[in-house]
Amino acid sequence: MTINQVQIEGTLTAVDFDQTKNGKDLARITIEVDAPGWKGGGKESVYATAFSRSATRCKELGSGQLVSVTGRLSCRTFEGRDGKPRPITEVIVDDIKPVDAPF
């Protein structure tokens, strides 16, 4: 048995709202996290997609806010503007909340 579970805590830097073809809410978000392995420390951007209830929760959050995200990793390809396939690894969000929110 394998487990595909991710927990990330970082700064919400971008939120883009949309709907799926079936009319469900969708939020594409970017979370900036520390990258301690980089020379002198650094930051990395983690891409995530939230659907339905999780996407609705994103509407309550703002850019620059510290958030906690749980979900799973997903690897897929999409067609770039040049028509070539592009790989992407992203987190599919199960839950997102502000870090200072009570459990």
MOZICOR-V873723 format. One record per helix or strand. SS is the DSSP state (helix for helix, strand for strand). FROM is the first residue (numbers start at 1). TO is the last residue. If there is no record, write none. Layout:
SS/FROM/TO ; SS/FROM/TO
This chain:
strand/6/19 ; strand/25/34 ; strand/43/51 ; helix/52/58 ; strand/66/79 ; strand/85/98
